[in-house]
Amino acid sequence: MLKNKIINFASCGLIAGSLLLSGCSKSADTAETPAVIAIDVANMDQTVSPGENFFTYSNGSWMKANPIPEEQSQWGSFGILAEDVKKELRGLVEEAAKTSGDKGTAKQQIGDFYKSGMDTNAIEQLGFTPIQPDLEIISKITTPDEWLNAVYVFQSKAIGPLFSFWGGQDDKNSVQVIAQFGQGGLGLGNRDYYLEKDKTTEEIRVKYVKHIENMLKLIGVEKPDVAAKCVMEFETKLAKISMTNVEQRDPFKIYYKMTPAELQAKFAYINWDSYFKAMDIPYPKEFNITSMPFFNGLGNAIKTTDLETLKCYLTWCVVNDAASALSTPFVNEDFDFYGKTLSGQEKLDERWKRVLNNINYALGQPLGQIYVEKFFPPESKARMLDLIANLRSSLENRIKNLDWMGDATKAKALEKLHSIVVKVGYPDKWEDYSKLEVTPDNYFQNCVNASMFAYRKMLSEIDKPYDKEKWGMSPQTVNAYYSPNSNEIVFPAGILQPPFFYKDGDDAVNYGAIGVVIGHEITHGFDDQGRNYDKDGNLNTWWTPEDGAKFEAKAKAFGEQYGRYTFPQLDEKGITPNHITPALTMGENIADLGGVTISYDALQMALKKKPQADSIDGFTPTQRFFLAYSQVWRQNIRNEALANRLKNDPHSPGDARVNVVVPNIPAFYDAFGVKEGDKLYLSPDQRAIIW
């Protein structure tokens, strides 16, 4: 409900999650924008050989001069852009808060949401009273059936105990939205946190139980220490039947379609008539189960757990979901575990930023509509469309000339490439939020209303045709994504500015930055997951067996390069894991390699049409291309956040995205004089060529 949950098993983004980030663009009616140096030698560490560590060579001086702020878990290009956009959006929401727009308008909703979030006196006075009605539901439970009925109620409120339920495109009939069930119910998210035996994970478990205890103590639970241990025991049962992150990357393992009769017969421990009545939606016509091991084992997990433990678990689900929107003790305790312990953050973000983040989640499109009117120049979209066309042509040429792929598979790959839908900047059709109830005096209820509005809208799409004009990100987001079900690439306005995109910059820098982003998203259609979907977005084996085997061999060899990449800073602290799991990050790794390869070829095509100066700021076009790519990923990251990413994130850390990828590109060697004996050197037969 209130913790911003994103259920999206299909889209492949450039970075983890959907970060609200932006850059230094200015309104057309403001003073001139200060010149931005695309490649600044002051950020580099030229005492480091580019053949030893290209990431540090490109970014080392910047890293030394830019320690991580207390409220951040990592700090780099993305973090700086995030702060810039928050300042821009703060101006928009504060202006809206000063005016009283008509009810249901974007200005009224944004302004009143912000006012309610900044009214700390009202929030503190309420304490945890906003969740007391839900706690009373739990306190009155006396039987297992009553407990399940409460689960159905909390499912309808998008709190999501036990499992997830949503509407999404049918993997084998992408034009249709189907009801989907997935595993869930874990406060730690990833099953591995409950089951792995290494020292770091065991310490996290101990701190998690203490966190649950502290939260339950705040709402007056008797013997909160005992209750917390009971919650952990039940969540561990759920973890044992959950699929791993790697297993869930296989689209064929998360597609099990069934009828209503089959659902009731297979999982009779749930009264599905009562469930959908509580959800207040018509009984769906068909379902997809994305984790059969979980649902096969869930009935026994419930049956073998005593009622008091189950009630403690539901209580924890309610308070954990609501904590960030309650009074200070709840906010601080929530941050102490999820911010400090799991991510290493030292300080809670300022309140206005936290409220702004919730507004962006709740009213992303209305806020985005105001944002693009002020900050998104039309010429950026025009240049992006040209870049995308060039990147598509580059990949077309590469597919035609691949020596490992047969003609039949090539023909299908080209059909898919030509069918990719492109979306840039902002939607052609804005979603209607006018019925979302927002008031200036109840922050918690505004958060609930927004969450329910989004959830109910999604559920209303079940059993209906998929809306092809729909966007999965708000315009102000600095990210991009590819959706295999829609076979589309999407680039919100937020990413179309430095250090990704320079609307007046040289081609070398733009192809090294936003060009690689474009190539990255296109390549997702042909990575180890995306390649299983056809041109219409349907899960369909369109490869010949021989070509499929060759692809898998190439992907495995490339993955081994990542498997050898470790992080000594974690070893020094005894923190695990200390390495990348190639099977988890394979799709993003392939997309990075494809992005750089395709975009470099596209740059060469562009330079033939419009030659560039031999040197700008002392660097050749090829050097500027690779430096632009590297600086996009520059960052400092806390050890806790790094370990968290290595366990959970399908994206490799920034330094690996640079140092593992560039040695596979032949042009890198000539550009920086990399030779045999250098740490990053790979012999020609070791270099990965996939797309």
Rosetta blueprint (number, residue, H / E / L):
1 M L
2 L L
3 K L
4 N L
5 K L
6 I L
7 I L
8 N L
9 F L
10 A L
11 S L
12 C E
13 G E
14 L L
15 I L
16 A L
17 G L
18 S L
19 L L
20 L L
21 L L
22 S L
23 G L
24 C L
25 S L
26 K L
27 S L
28 A L
29 D L
30 T L
31 A L
32 E L
33 T L
34 P L
35 A L
36 V L
37 I L
38 A L
39 I L
40 D L
41 V H
42 A H
43 N H
44 M L
45 D L
46 Q L
47 T L
48 V L
49 S L
50 P L
51 G L
52 E L
53 N L
54 F H
55 F H
56 T H
57 Y H
58 S H
59 N H
60 G H
61 S H
62 W H
63 M H
64 K H
65 A H
66 N L
67 P L
68 I L
69 P L
70 E L
71 E L
72 Q L
73 S L
74 Q E
75 W E
76 G E
77 S H
78 F H
79 G H
80 I H
81 L H
82 A H
83 E H
84 D H
85 V H
86 K H
87 K H
88 E H
89 L H
90 R H
91 G H
92 L H
93 V H
94 E H
95 E H
96 A H
97 A H
98 K H
99 T L
100 S L
101 G L
102 D L
103 K L
104 G L
105 T L
106 A H
107 K H
108 Q H
109 Q H
110 I H
111 G H
112 D H
113 F H
114 Y H
115 K H
116 S H
117 G H
118 M H
119 D L
120 T H
121 N H
122 A H
123 I H
124 E H
125 Q H
126 L H
127 G L
128 F L
129 T H
130 P H
131 I H
132 Q H
133 P H
134 D H
135 L H
136 E H
137 I H
138 I H
139 S H
140 K L
141 I L
142 T L
143 T L
144 P H
145 D H
146 E H
147 W H
148 L H
149 N H
150 A H
151 V H
152 Y H
153 V H
154 F H
155 Q H
156 S H
157 K L
158 A L
159 I L
160 G L
161 P L
162 L L
163 F E
164 S E
165 F E
166 W E
167 G E
168 G E
169 Q E
170 D E
171 D L
172 K L
173 N E
174 S E
175 V E
176 Q E
177 V E
178 I E
179 A E
180 Q E
181 F E
182 G E
183 Q E
184 G L
185 G L
186 L L
187 G L
188 L L
189 G L
190 N L
191 R L
192 D H
193 Y H
194 Y H
195 L H
196 E L
197 K L
198 D L
199 K H
200 T H
201 T H
202 E H
203 E H
204 I H
205 R H
206 V H
207 K H
208 Y H
209 V H
210 K H
211 H H
212 I H
213 E H
214 N H
215 M H
216 L H
217 K H
218 L H
219 I L
220 G L
221 V L
222 E L
223 K L
224 P H
225 D H
226 V H
227 A H
228 A H
229 K H
230 C H
231 V H
232 M H
233 E H
234 F H
235 E H
236 T H
237 K H
238 L H
239 A H
240 K H
241 I L
242 S L
243 M L
244 T L
245 N L
246 V L
247 E H
248 Q H
249 R H
250 D L
251 P H
252 F H
253 K H
254 I H
255 Y L
256 Y L
257 K E
258 M E
259 T L
260 P H
261 A H
262 E H
263 L H
264 Q H
265 A H
266 K H
267 F L
268 A L
269 Y L
270 I L
271 N L
272 W H
273 D H
274 S H
275 Y H
276 F H
277 K H
278 A H
279 M H
280 D L
281 I L
282 P L
283 Y L
284 P L
285 K L
286 E L
287 F E
288 N E
289 I E
290 T L
291 S L
292 M H
293 P H
294 F H
295 F H
296 N H
297 G H
298 L H
299 G H
300 N H
301 A H
302 I H
303 K H
304 T L
305 T L
306 D L
307 L H
308 E H
309 T H
310 L H
311 K H
312 C H
313 Y H
314 L H
315 T H
316 W H
317 C H
318 V H
319 V H
320 N H
321 D H
322 A H
323 A H
324 S H
325 A H
326 L L
327 S L
328 T H
329 P H
330 F H
331 V H
332 N H
333 E H
334 D H
335 F H
336 D H
337 F H
338 Y H
339 G H
340 K H
341 T H
342 L H
343 S H
344 G L
345 Q L
346 E L
347 K L
348 L L
349 D L
350 E L
351 R H
352 W H
353 K H
354 R H
355 V H
356 L H
357 N H
358 N H
359 I H
360 N H
361 Y H
362 A H
363 L L
364 G H
365 Q H
366 P H
367 L H
368 G H
369 Q H
370 I H
371 Y H
372 V H
373 E H
374 K H
375 F H
376 F L
377 P L
378 P H
379 E H
380 S H
381 K H
382 A H
383 R H
384 M H
385 L H
386 D H
387 L H
388 I H
389 A H
390 N H
391 L H
392 R H
393 S H
394 S H
395 L H
396 E H
397 N H
398 R H
399 I H
400 K H
401 N L
402 L L
403 D L
404 W L
405 M L
406 G L
407 D H
408 A H
409 T H
410 K H
411 A H
412 K H
413 A H
414 L H
415 E H
416 K H
417 L H
418 H H
419 S H
420 I L
421 V E
422 V E
423 K E
424 V E
425 G E
426 Y L
427 P L
428 D L
429 K L
430 W L
431 E L
432 D L
433 Y L
434 S L
435 K L
436 L L
437 E L
438 V L
439 T L
440 P L
441 D L
442 N L
443 Y H
444 F H
445 Q H
446 N H
447 C H
448 V H
449 N H
450 A H
451 S H
452 M H
453 F H
454 A H
455 Y H
456 R H
457 K H
458 M H
459 L H
460 S H
461 E L
462 I L
463 D L
464 K L
465 P E
466 Y L
467 D L
468 K L
469 E L
470 K L
471 W L
472 G L
473 M L
474 S L
475 P L
476 Q L
477 T L
478 V L
479 N L
480 A L
481 Y E
482 Y E
483 S E
484 P L
485 N L
486 S L
487 N L
488 E E
489 I E
490 V E
491 F E
492 P E
493 A H
494 G H
495 I H
496 L L
497 Q L
498 P L
499 P L
500 F L
501 F L
502 Y L
503 K L
504 D L
505 G L
506 D L
507 D H
508 A H
509 V H
510 N H
511 Y H
512 G H
513 A L
514 I H
515 G H
516 V H
517 V H
518 I H
519 G H
520 H H
521 E H
522 I H
523 T H
524 H H
525 G L
526 F L
527 D L
528 D L
529 Q L
530 G H
531 R H
532 N H
533 Y E
534 D L
535 K L
536 D L
537 G L
538 N L
539 L E
540 N L
541 T L
542 W L
543 W L
544 T L
545 P H
546 E H
547 D H
548 G H
549 A H
550 K H
551 F H
552 E H
553 A H
554 K H
555 A H
556 K H
557 A H
558 F H
559 G H
560 E H
561 Q H
562 Y H
563 G H
564 R L
565 Y L
566 T E
567 F L
568 P H
569 Q H
570 L H
571 D H
572 E H
573 K H
574 G L
575 I L
576 T L
577 P L
578 N L
579 H E
580 I L
581 T L
582 P H
583 A H
584 L H
585 T H
586 M H
587 G H
588 E H
589 N H
590 I H
591 A H
592 D H
593 L H
594 G H
595 G H
596 V H
597 T H
598 I H
599 S H
600 Y H
601 D H
602 A H
603 L H
604 Q H
605 M H
606 A H
607 L H
608 K H
609 K H
610 K L
611 P L
612 Q L
613 A L
614 D L
615 S L
616 I E
617 D L
618 G L
619 F E
620 T L
621 P H
622 T H
623 Q H
624 R H
625 F H
626 F H
627 L H
628 A H
629 Y H
630 S H
631 Q H
632 V H
633 W L
634 R L
635 Q E
636 N E
637 I E
638 R L
639 N H
640 E H
641 A H
642 L H
643 A H
644 N H
645 R H
646 L H
647 K H
648 N H
649 D L
650 P L
651 H L
652 S L
653 P L
654 G H
655 D H
656 A H
657 R H
658 V H
659 N H
660 V L
661 V L
662 V H
663 P H
664 N H
665 I L
666 P H
667 A H
668 F H
669 Y H
670 D H
671 A H
672 F H
673 G L
674 V L
675 K L
676 E L
677 G L
678 D L
679 K L
680 L L
681 Y L
682 L L
683 S L
684 P H
685 D H
686 Q H
687 R L
688 A L
689 I L
690 I L
691 W L
